Amino acid sequence: MIADGRPGRQWALNLPDRVLLVAAYWRTNLTLRQIRPLFGISHAAAHCVADTIGPLLALAPG
């Protein structure tokens, strides 16, 4: 069964933690390499979260 509707391997973080990671990345002056230990994930996983969730959270141009 696919938990979040996407095929393939499951995310290392649940959705609220993924949103928090992107918000922390945008609102602080930290890199993904500095943020990833806070969430206990790899650099690649943090990058995938930022690339996938980031555009979904961005404001649409007016």
PDB file of N, CA, C, O and CB in Angstrom:
ATOM      1  N   MET A   1       0.844  -1.194   0.000  1.00  0.00           N
ATOM      2  CA  MET A   1       0.000   0.000   0.000  1.00  0.00           C
ATOM      3  C   MET A   1       0.880   1.245   0.000  1.00  0.00           C
ATOM      4  O   MET A   1       1.920   1.287   0.656  1.00  0.00           O
ATOM      5  CB  MET A   1      -0.955   0.005   1.224  1.00  0.00           C
ATOM      6  N   ILE A   2       0.457   2.229  -0.726  1.00  0.00           N
ATOM      7  CA  ILE A   2       1.192   3.488  -0.818  1.00  0.00           C
ATOM      8  C   ILE A   2       0.556   4.474   0.147  1.00  0.00           C
ATOM      9  O   ILE A   2      -0.607   4.846  -0.012  1.00  0.00           O
ATOM     10  CB  ILE A   2       1.193   4.050  -2.283  1.00  0.00           C
ATOM     11  N   ALA A   3       1.315   4.897   1.146  1.00  0.00           N
ATOM     12  CA  ALA A   3       0.760   5.725   2.221  1.00  0.00           C
ATOM     13  C   ALA A   3       0.388   7.131   1.764  1.00  0.00           C
ATOM     14  O   ALA A   3      -0.667   7.641   2.143  1.00  0.00           O
ATOM     15  CB  ALA A   3       1.748   5.816   3.354  1.00  0.00           C
ATOM     16  N   ASP A   4       1.226   7.758   0.965  1.00  0.00           N
ATOM     17  CA  ASP A   4       0.946   9.149   0.588  1.00  0.00           C
ATOM     18  C   ASP A   4       0.542   9.304  -0.872  1.00  0.00           C
ATOM     19  O   ASP A   4       0.566  10.416  -1.399  1.00  0.00           O
ATOM     20  CB  ASP A   4       2.154  10.006   0.863  1.00  0.00           C
ATOM     21  N   GLY A   5       0.173   8.213  -1.534  1.00  0.00           N
ATOM     22  CA  GLY A   5      -0.308   8.300  -2.899  1.00  0.00           C
ATOM     23  C   GLY A   5       0.767   8.335  -3.961  1.00  0.00           C
ATOM     24  O   GLY A   5       0.457   8.471  -5.145  1.00  0.00           O
ATOM     25  N   ARG A   6       2.019   8.217  -3.570  1.00  0.00           N
ATOM     26  CA  ARG A   6       3.122   8.247  -4.518  1.00  0.00           C
ATOM     27  C   ARG A   6       3.755   6.869  -4.603  1.00  0.00           C
ATOM     28  O   ARG A   6       3.924   6.205  -3.580  1.00  0.00           O
ATOM     29  CB  ARG A   6       4.168   9.305  -4.116  1.00  0.00           C
ATOM     30  N   PRO A   7       4.106   6.432  -5.797  1.00  0.00           N
ATOM     31  CA  PRO A   7       4.795   5.151  -5.912  1.00  0.00           C
ATOM     32  C   PRO A   7       6.238   5.267  -5.443  1.00  0.00           C
ATOM     33  O   PRO A   7       6.796   6.362  -5.375  1.00  0.00           O
ATOM     34  CB  PRO A   7       4.748   4.647  -7.355  1.00  0.00           C
ATOM     35  N   GLY A   8       6.828   4.140  -5.125  1.00  0.00           N
ATOM     36  CA  GLY A   8       8.240   4.124  -4.751  1.00  0.00           C
ATOM     37  C   GLY A   8       8.443   4.124  -3.257  1.00  0.00           C
ATOM     38  O   GLY A   8       7.529   3.858  -2.476  1.00  0.00           O
ATOM     39  N   ARG A   9       9.665   4.428  -2.885  1.00  0.00           N
ATOM     40  CA  ARG A   9      10.068   4.394  -1.485  1.00  0.00           C
ATOM     41  C   ARG A   9       9.363   5.485  -0.684  1.00  0.00           C
ATOM     42  O   ARG A   9       9.143   6.588  -1.184  1.00  0.00           O
ATOM     43  CB  ARG A   9      11.583   4.547  -1.364  1.00  0.00           C
ATOM     44  N   GLN A  10       9.015   5.171   0.547  1.00  0.00           N
ATOM     45  CA  GLN A  10       8.322   6.129   1.413  1.00  0.00           C
ATOM     46  C   GLN A  10       9.293   7.207   1.895  1.00  0.00           C
ATOM     47  O   GLN A  10      10.503   6.990   1.956  1.00  0.00           O
ATOM     48  CB  GLN A  10       7.679   5.405   2.623  1.00  0.00           C
ATOM     49  N   TRP A  11       8.740   8.372   2.234  1.00  0.00           N
ATOM     50  CA  TRP A  11       9.548   9.474   2.756  1.00  0.00           C
ATOM     51  C   TRP A  11      10.108   9.106   4.124  1.00  0.00           C
ATOM     52  O   TRP A  11       9.490   8.361   4.884  1.00  0.00           O
ATOM     53  CB  TRP A  11       8.713  10.772   2.847  1.00  0.00           C
ATOM     54  N   ALA A  12      11.293   9.642   4.423  1.00  0.00           N
ATOM     55  CA  ALA A  12      11.891   9.419   5.731  1.00  0.00           C
ATOM     56  C   ALA A  12      11.168  10.242   6.804  1.00  0.00           C
ATOM     57  O   ALA A  12      11.177   9.874   7.978  1.00  0.00           O
ATOM     58  CB  ALA A  12      13.387   9.772   5.701  1.00  0.00           C
ATOM     59  N   LEU A  13      10.545  11.350   6.402  1.00  0.00           N
ATOM     60  CA  LEU A  13       9.829  12.230   7.321  1.00  0.00           C
ATOM     61  C   LEU A  13       8.345  12.244   6.988  1.00  0.00           C
ATOM     62  O   LEU A  13       7.953  12.051   5.837  1.00  0.00           O
ATOM     63  CB  LEU A  13      10.404  13.657   7.268  1.00  0.00           C
ATOM     64  N   ASN A  14       7.524  12.474   8.008  1.00  0.00           N
ATOM     65  CA  ASN A  14       6.094  12.626   7.736  1.00  0.00           C
ATOM     66  C   ASN A  14       5.842  14.044   7.195  1.00  0.00           C
ATOM     67  O   ASN A  14       6.731  14.895   7.228  1.00  0.00           O
ATOM     68  CB  ASN A  14       5.242  12.355   9.032  1.00  0.00           C
ATOM     69  N   LEU A  15       4.637  14.281   6.707  1.00  0.00           N
ATOM     70  CA  LEU A  15       4.340  15.547   6.020  1.00  0.00           C
ATOM     71  C   LEU A  15       4.579  16.783   6.892  1.00  0.00           C
ATOM     72  O   LEU A  15       5.190  17.735   6.406  1.00  0.00           O
ATOM     73  CB  LEU A  15       2.904  15.543   5.549  1.00  0.00           C
ATOM     74  N   PRO A  16       4.131  16.822   8.154  1.00  0.00           N
ATOM     75  CA  PRO A  16       4.411  18.030   8.956  1.00  0.00           C
ATOM     76  C   PRO A  16       5.900  18.311   9.120  1.00  0.00           C
ATOM     77  O   PRO A  16       6.314  19.470   9.133  1.00  0.00           O
ATOM     78  CB  PRO A  16       3.782  17.895  10.326  1.00  0.00           C
ATOM     79  N   ASP A  17       6.707  17.261   9.246  1.00  0.00           N
ATOM     80  CA  ASP A  17       8.154  17.463   9.369  1.00  0.00           C
ATOM     81  C   ASP A  17       8.772  17.912   8.055  1.00  0.00           C
ATOM     82  O   ASP A  17       9.728  18.688   8.061  1.00  0.00           O
ATOM     83  CB  ASP A  17       8.830  16.182   9.842  1.00  0.00           C
ATOM     84  N   ARG A  18       8.247  17.444   6.931  1.00  0.00           N
ATOM     85  CA  ARG A  18       8.740  17.905   5.630  1.00  0.00           C
ATOM     86  C   ARG A  18       8.440  19.382   5.429  1.00  0.00           C
ATOM     87  O   ARG A  18       9.284  20.130   4.936  1.00  0.00           O
ATOM     88  CB  ARG A  18       8.118  17.083   4.495  1.00  0.00           C
ATOM     89  N   VAL A  19       7.233  19.807   5.811  1.00  0.00           N
ATOM     90  CA  VAL A  19       6.870  21.224   5.697  1.00  0.00           C
ATOM     91  C   VAL A  19       7.746  22.060   6.628  1.00  0.00           C
ATOM     92  O   VAL A  19       8.195  23.143   6.252  1.00  0.00           O
ATOM     93  CB  VAL A  19       5.365  21.439   6.029  1.00  0.00           C
ATOM     94  N   LEU A  20       7.989  21.566   7.831  1.00  0.00           N
ATOM     95  CA  LEU A  20       8.846  22.279   8.782  1.00  0.00           C
ATOM     96  C   LEU A  20      10.271  22.394   8.255  1.00  0.00           C
ATOM     97  O   LEU A  20      10.906  23.434   8.429  1.00  0.00           O
ATOM     98  CB  LEU A  20       8.846  21.568  10.142  1.00  0.00           C
ATOM     99  N   LEU A  21      10.780  21.358   7.620  1.00  0.00           N
ATOM    100  CA  LEU A  21      12.126  21.409   7.058  1.00  0.00           C
ATOM    101  C   LEU A  21      12.222  22.500   5.997  1.00  0.00           C
ATOM    102  O   LEU A  21      13.176  23.277   5.989  1.00  0.00           O
ATOM    103  CB  LEU A  21      12.513  20.047   6.459  1.00  0.00           C
ATOM    104  N   VAL A  22      11.236  22.560   5.101  1.00  0.00           N
ATOM    105  CA  VAL A  22      11.257  23.585   4.042  1.00  0.00           C
ATOM    106  C   VAL A  22      11.124  24.981   4.652  1.00  0.00           C
ATOM    107  O   VAL A  22      11.820  25.907   4.236  1.00  0.00           O
ATOM    108  CB  VAL A  22      10.116  23.338   3.013  1.00  0.00           C
ATOM    109  N   ALA A  23      10.241  25.137   5.627  1.00  0.00           N
ATOM    110  CA  ALA A  23      10.071  26.445   6.267  1.00  0.00           C
ATOM    111  C   ALA A  23      11.354  26.873   6.981  1.00  0.00           C
ATOM    112  O   ALA A  23      11.743  28.039   6.908  1.00  0.00           O
ATOM    113  CB  ALA A  23       8.897  26.407   7.264  1.00  0.00           C
ATOM    114  N   ALA A  24      12.006  25.948   7.664  1.00  0.00           N
ATOM    115  CA  ALA A  24      13.266  26.275   8.345  1.00  0.00           C
ATOM    116  C   ALA A  24      14.347  26.630   7.332  1.00  0.00           C
ATOM    117  O   ALA A  24      15.152  27.532   7.568  1.00  0.00           O
ATOM    118  CB  ALA A  24      13.731  25.096   9.227  1.00  0.00           C
ATOM    119  N   TYR A  25      14.368  25.933   6.217  1.00  0.00           N
ATOM    120  CA  TYR A  25      15.359  26.210   5.174  1.00  0.00           C
ATOM    121  C   TYR A  25      15.152  27.600   4.582  1.00  0.00           C
ATOM    122  O   TYR A  25      16.118  28.328   4.353  1.00  0.00           O
ATOM    123  CB  TYR A  25      15.284  25.148   4.065  1.00  0.00           C
ATOM    124  N   TRP A  26      13.912  27.967   4.336  1.00  0.00           N
ATOM    125  CA  TRP A  26      13.613  29.279   3.755  1.00  0.00           C
ATOM    126  C   TRP A  26      13.792  30.418   4.749  1.00  0.00           C
ATOM    127  O   TRP A  26      14.260  31.492   4.371  1.00  0.00           O
ATOM    128  CB  TRP A  26      12.202  29.296   3.223  1.00  0.00           C
ATOM    129  N   ARG A  27      13.431  30.209   6.003  1.00  0.00           N
ATOM    130  CA  ARG A  27      13.392  31.302   6.973  1.00  0.00           C
ATOM    131  C   ARG A  27      14.706  31.518   7.722  1.00  0.00           C
ATOM    132  O   ARG A  27      14.884  32.551   8.368  1.00  0.00           O
ATOM    133  CB  ARG A  27      12.305  31.045   7.961  1.00  0.00           C
ATOM    134  N   THR A  28      15.612  30.573   7.643  1.00  0.00           N
ATOM    135  CA  THR A  28      16.906  30.738   8.315  1.00  0.00           C
ATOM    136  C   THR A  28      17.999  30.891   7.275  1.00  0.00           C
ATOM    137  O   THR A  28      17.764  30.722   6.078  1.00  0.00           O
ATOM    138  CB  THR A  28      17.211  29.537   9.248  1.00  0.00           C
ATOM    139  N   ASN A  29      19.161  31.203   7.731  1.00  0.00           N
ATOM    140  CA  ASN A  29      20.306  31.338   6.835  1.00  0.00           C
ATOM    141  C   ASN A  29      21.144  30.062   6.875  1.00  0.00           C
ATOM    142  O   ASN A  29      22.371  30.112   6.785  1.00  0.00           O
ATOM    143  CB  ASN A  29      21.166  32.569   7.221  1.00  0.00           C
ATOM    144  N   LEU A  30      20.471  28.917   7.011  1.00  0.00           N
ATOM    145  CA  LEU A  30      21.159  27.634   7.081  1.00  0.00           C
ATOM    146  C   LEU A  30      21.066  26.911   5.745  1.00  0.00           C
ATOM    147  O   LEU A  30      20.103  27.083   4.998  1.00  0.00           O
ATOM    148  CB  LEU A  30      20.572  26.766   8.202  1.00  0.00           C
ATOM    149  N   THR A  31      22.071  26.107   5.459  1.00  0.00           N
ATOM    150  CA  THR A  31      22.046  25.282   4.256  1.00  0.00           C
ATOM    151  C   THR A  31      21.338  23.966   4.582  1.00  0.00           C
ATOM    152  O   THR A  31      21.087  23.656   5.746  1.00  0.00           O
ATOM    153  CB  THR A  31      23.492  25.023   3.718  1.00  0.00           C
ATOM    154  N   LEU A  32      21.023  23.203   3.544  1.00  0.00           N
ATOM    155  CA  LEU A  32      20.411  21.898   3.768  1.00  0.00           C
ATOM    156  C   LEU A  32      21.359  20.978   4.522  1.00  0.00           C
ATOM    157  O   LEU A  32      20.909  20.139   5.303  1.00  0.00           O
ATOM    158  CB  LEU A  32      20.005  21.263   2.439  1.00  0.00           C
ATOM    159  N   ARG A  33      22.649  21.119   4.304  1.00  0.00           N
ATOM    160  CA  ARG A  33      23.619  20.298   5.051  1.00  0.00           C
ATOM    161  C   ARG A  33      23.603  20.629   6.539  1.00  0.00           C
ATOM    162  O   ARG A  33      23.894  19.763   7.363  1.00  0.00           O
ATOM    163  CB  ARG A  33      25.034  20.501   4.490  1.00  0.00           C
ATOM    164  N   GLN A  34      23.270  21.863   6.896  1.00  0.00           N
ATOM    165  CA  GLN A  34      23.202  22.250   8.303  1.00  0.00           C
ATOM    166  C   GLN A  34      21.857  21.891   8.921  1.00  0.00           C
ATOM    167  O   GLN A  34      21.780  21.636  10.123  1.00  0.00           O
ATOM    168  CB  GLN A  34      23.456  23.742   8.451  1.00  0.00           C
ATOM    169  N   ILE A  35      20.804  21.867   8.122  1.00  0.00           N
ATOM    170  CA  ILE A  35      19.467  21.573   8.643  1.00  0.00           C
ATOM    171  C   ILE A  35      19.229  20.077   8.785  1.00  0.00           C
ATOM    172  O   ILE A  35      18.517  19.651   9.694  1.00  0.00           O
ATOM    173  CB  ILE A  35      18.407  22.176   7.738  1.00  0.00           C
ATOM    174  N   ARG A  36      19.808  19.280   7.910  1.00  0.00           N
ATOM    175  CA  ARG A  36      19.498  17.853   7.897  1.00  0.00           C
ATOM    176  C   ARG A  36      19.777  17.131   9.204  1.00  0.00           C
ATOM    177  O   ARG A  36      19.010  16.232   9.547  1.00  0.00           O
ATOM    178  CB  ARG A  36      20.262  17.199   6.821  1.00  0.00           C
ATOM    179  N   PRO A  37      20.834  17.464   9.969  1.00  0.00           N
ATOM    180  CA  PRO A  37      21.013  16.757  11.249  1.00  0.00           C
ATOM    181  C   PRO A  37      19.879  17.026  12.245  1.00  0.00           C
ATOM    182  O   PRO A  37      19.605  16.196  13.112  1.00  0.00           O
ATOM    183  CB  PRO A  37      22.339  17.160  11.876  1.00  0.00           C
ATOM    184  N   LEU A  38      19.229  18.171  12.122  1.00  0.00           N
ATOM    185  CA  LEU A  38      18.112  18.474  13.015  1.00  0.00           C
ATOM    186  C   LEU A  38      16.949  17.514  12.804  1.00  0.00           C
ATOM    187  O   LEU A  38      16.178  17.246  13.725  1.00  0.00           O
ATOM    188  CB  LEU A  38      17.644  19.907  12.806  1.00  0.00           C
ATOM    189  N   PHE A  39      16.831  16.999  11.584  1.00  0.00           N
ATOM    190  CA  PHE A  39      15.740  16.090  11.239  1.00  0.00           C
ATOM    191  C   PHE A  39      16.201  14.641  11.127  1.00  0.00           C
ATOM    192  O   PHE A  39      15.380  13.739  10.957  1.00  0.00           O
ATOM    193  CB  PHE A  39      15.103  16.520   9.939  1.00  0.00           C
ATOM    194  N   GLY A  40      17.504  14.415  11.221  1.00  0.00           N
ATOM    195  CA  GLY A  40      18.039  13.060  11.191  1.00  0.00           C
ATOM    196  C   GLY A  40      17.931  12.378   9.843  1.00  0.00           C
ATOM    197  O   GLY A  40      17.682  11.175   9.775  1.00  0.00           O
ATOM    198  N   ILE A  41      18.118  13.137   8.758  1.00  0.00           N
ATOM    199  CA  ILE A  41      18.042  12.560   7.418  1.00  0.00           C
ATOM    200  C   ILE A  41      19.305  12.907   6.644  1.00  0.00           C
ATOM    201  O   ILE A  41      20.098  13.744   7.075  1.00  0.00           O
ATOM    202  CB  ILE A  41      16.785  13.067   6.665  1.00  0.00           C
ATOM    203  N   SER A  42      19.483  12.263   5.511  1.00  0.00           N
ATOM    204  CA  SER A  42      20.664  12.511   4.682  1.00  0.00           C
ATOM    205  C   SER A  42      20.518  13.816   3.904  1.00  0.00           C
ATOM    206  O   SER A  42      19.434  14.394   3.815  1.00  0.00           O
ATOM    207  CB  SER A  42      20.896  11.340   3.713  1.00  0.00           C
ATOM    208  N   HIS A  43      21.634  14.256   3.350  1.00  0.00           N
ATOM    209  CA  HIS A  43      21.615  15.473   2.531  1.00  0.00           C
ATOM    210  C   HIS A  43      20.738  15.265   1.303  1.00  0.00           C
ATOM    211  O   HIS A  43      19.998  16.165   0.906  1.00  0.00           O
ATOM    212  CB  HIS A  43      23.051  15.872   2.106  1.00  0.00           C
ATOM    213  N   ALA A  44      20.818  14.089   0.704  1.00  0.00           N
ATOM    214  CA  ALA A  44      20.011  13.801  -0.485  1.00  0.00           C
ATOM    215  C   ALA A  44      18.516  13.817  -0.159  1.00  0.00           C
ATOM    216  O   ALA A  44      17.710  14.331  -0.935  1.00  0.00           O
ATOM    217  CB  ALA A  44      20.404  12.440  -1.079  1.00  0.00           C
ATOM    218  N   ALA A  45      18.157  13.256   0.982  1.00  0.00           N
ATOM    219  CA  ALA A  45      16.743  13.246   1.378  1.00  0.00           C
ATOM    220  C   ALA A  45      16.253  14.661   1.653  1.00  0.00           C
ATOM    221  O   ALA A  45      15.135  15.014   1.278  1.00  0.00           O
ATOM    222  CB  ALA A  45      16.533  12.361   2.622  1.00  0.00           C
ATOM    223  N   ALA A  46      17.080  15.475   2.306  1.00  0.00           N
ATOM    224  CA  ALA A  46      16.699  16.865   2.575  1.00  0.00           C
ATOM    225  C   ALA A  46      16.529  17.630   1.268  1.00  0.00           C
ATOM    226  O   ALA A  46      15.614  18.444   1.139  1.00  0.00           O
ATOM    227  CB  ALA A  46      17.752  17.558   3.465  1.00  0.00           C
ATOM    228  N   HIS A  47      17.397  17.374   0.308  1.00  0.00           N
ATOM    229  CA  HIS A  47      17.306  18.043  -0.985  1.00  0.00           C
ATOM    230  C   HIS A  47      16.035  17.624  -1.719  1.00  0.00           C
ATOM    231  O   HIS A  47      15.365  18.459  -2.326  1.00  0.00           O
ATOM    232  CB  HIS A  47      18.543  17.732  -1.840  1.00  0.00           C
ATOM    233  N   CYS A  48      15.702  16.336  -1.668  1.00  0.00           N
ATOM    234  CA  CYS A  48      14.466  15.855  -2.315  1.00  0.00           C
ATOM    235  C   CYS A  48      13.234  16.483  -1.678  1.00  0.00           C
ATOM    236  O   CYS A  48      12.290  16.844  -2.380  1.00  0.00           O
ATOM    237  CB  CYS A  48      14.372  14.318  -2.231  1.00  0.00           C
ATOM    238  N   VAL A  49      13.235  16.616  -0.361  1.00  0.00           N
ATOM    239  CA  VAL A  49      12.106  17.243   0.329  1.00  0.00           C
ATOM    240  C   VAL A  49      11.975  18.695  -0.107  1.00  0.00           C
ATOM    241  O   VAL A  49      10.878  19.147  -0.435  1.00  0.00           O
ATOM    242  CB  VAL A  49      12.278  17.154   1.862  1.00  0.00           C
ATOM    243  N   ALA A  50      13.082  19.428  -0.113  1.00  0.00           N
ATOM    244  CA  ALA A  50      13.042  20.835  -0.497  1.00  0.00           C
ATOM    245  C   ALA A  50      12.592  21.008  -1.942  1.00  0.00           C
ATOM    246  O   ALA A  50      11.835  21.927  -2.252  1.00  0.00           O
ATOM    247  CB  ALA A  50      14.408  21.476  -0.297  1.00  0.00           C
ATOM    248  N   ASP A  51      13.054  20.128  -2.827  1.00  0.00           N
ATOM    249  CA  ASP A  51      12.672  20.231  -4.239  1.00  0.00           C
ATOM    250  C   ASP A  51      11.225  19.850  -4.489  1.00  0.00           C
ATOM    251  O   ASP A  51      10.597  20.380  -5.406  1.00  0.00           O
ATOM    252  CB  ASP A  51      13.565  19.360  -5.078  1.00  0.00           C
ATOM    253  N   THR A  52      10.686  18.941  -3.691  1.00  0.00           N
ATOM    254  CA  THR A  52       9.321  18.464  -3.905  1.00  0.00           C
ATOM    255  C   THR A  52       8.289  19.321  -3.177  1.00  0.00           C
ATOM    256  O   THR A  52       7.287  19.718  -3.770  1.00  0.00           O
ATOM    257  CB  THR A  52       9.199  17.022  -3.451  1.00  0.00           C
ATOM    258  N   ILE A  53       8.522  19.607  -1.912  1.00  0.00           N
ATOM    259  CA  ILE A  53       7.554  20.336  -1.084  1.00  0.00           C
ATOM    260  C   ILE A  53       7.667  21.845  -1.296  1.00  0.00           C
ATOM    261  O   ILE A  53       6.665  22.555  -1.209  1.00  0.00           O
ATOM    262  CB  ILE A  53       7.763  20.000   0.402  1.00  0.00           C
ATOM    263  N   GLY A  54       8.865  22.341  -1.573  1.00  0.00           N
ATOM    264  CA  GLY A  54       9.073  23.776  -1.737  1.00  0.00           C
ATOM    265  C   GLY A  54       8.141  24.442  -2.732  1.00  0.00           C
ATOM    266  O   GLY A  54       7.487  25.426  -2.384  1.00  0.00           O
ATOM    267  N   PRO A  55       8.055  23.943  -3.958  1.00  0.00           N
ATOM    268  CA  PRO A  55       7.154  24.582  -4.936  1.00  0.00           C
ATOM    269  C   PRO A  55       5.685  24.512  -4.529  1.00  0.00           C
ATOM    270  O   PRO A  55       4.893  25.374  -4.909  1.00  0.00           O
ATOM    271  CB  PRO A  55       7.326  23.931  -6.296  1.00  0.00           C
ATOM    272  N   LEU A  56       5.325  23.505  -3.770  1.00  0.00           N
ATOM    273  CA  LEU A  56       3.929  23.386  -3.327  1.00  0.00           C
ATOM    274  C   LEU A  56       3.578  24.436  -2.278  1.00  0.00           C
ATOM    275  O   LEU A  56       2.418  24.830  -2.148  1.00  0.00           O
ATOM    276  CB  LEU A  56       3.671  21.990  -2.765  1.00  0.00           C
ATOM    277  N   LEU A  57       4.592  24.890  -1.528  1.00  0.00           N
ATOM    278  CA  LEU A  57       4.375  25.887  -0.484  1.00  0.00           C
ATOM    279  C   LEU A  57       4.587  27.315  -0.972  1.00  0.00           C
ATOM    280  O   LEU A  57       4.193  28.265  -0.295  1.00  0.00           O
ATOM    281  CB  LEU A  57       5.289  25.615   0.677  1.00  0.00           C
ATOM    282  N   ALA A  58       5.191  27.472  -2.116  1.00  0.00           N
ATOM    283  CA  ALA A  58       5.485  28.818  -2.629  1.00  0.00           C
ATOM    284  C   ALA A  58       4.203  29.547  -3.011  1.00  0.00           C
ATOM    285  O   ALA A  58       3.220  28.938  -3.433  1.00  0.00           O
ATOM    286  CB  ALA A  58       6.426  28.739  -3.845  1.00  0.00           C
ATOM    287  N   LEU A  59       4.240  30.850  -2.854  1.00  0.00           N
ATOM    288  CA  LEU A  59       3.096  31.659  -3.251  1.00  0.00           C
ATOM    289  C   LEU A  59       3.005  31.737  -4.766  1.00  0.00           C
ATOM    290  O   LEU A  59       4.017  31.874  -5.453  1.00  0.00           O
ATOM    291  CB  LEU A  59       3.191  33.066  -2.649  1.00  0.00           C
ATOM    292  N   ALA A  60       1.807  31.649  -5.269  1.00  0.00           N
ATOM    293  CA  ALA A  60       1.603  31.764  -6.714  1.00  0.00           C
ATOM    294  C   ALA A  60       1.717  33.237  -7.109  1.00  0.00           C
ATOM    295  O   ALA A  60       1.247  34.108  -6.377  1.00  0.00           O
ATOM    296  CB  ALA A  60       0.211  31.175  -7.138  1.00  0.00           C
ATOM    297  N   PRO A  61       2.333  33.523  -8.255  1.00  0.00           N
ATOM    298  CA  PRO A  61       2.423  34.918  -8.681  1.00  0.00           C
ATOM    299  C   PRO A  61       1.044  35.502  -8.927  1.00  0.00           C
ATOM    300  O   PRO A  61       0.161  34.841  -9.473  1.00  0.00           O
ATOM    301  CB  PRO A  61       3.274  35.039  -9.942  1.00  0.00           C
ATOM    302  N   GLY A  62       0.875  36.743  -8.519  1.00  0.00           N
ATOM    303  CA  GLY A  62      -0.410  37.414  -8.631  1.00  0.00           C
ATOM    304  C   GLY A  62      -0.689  37.784 -10.031  1.00  0.00           C
ATOM    305  O   GLY A  62      -1.737  38.363 -10.319  1.00  0.00           O
TER     306      GLY A  62
END
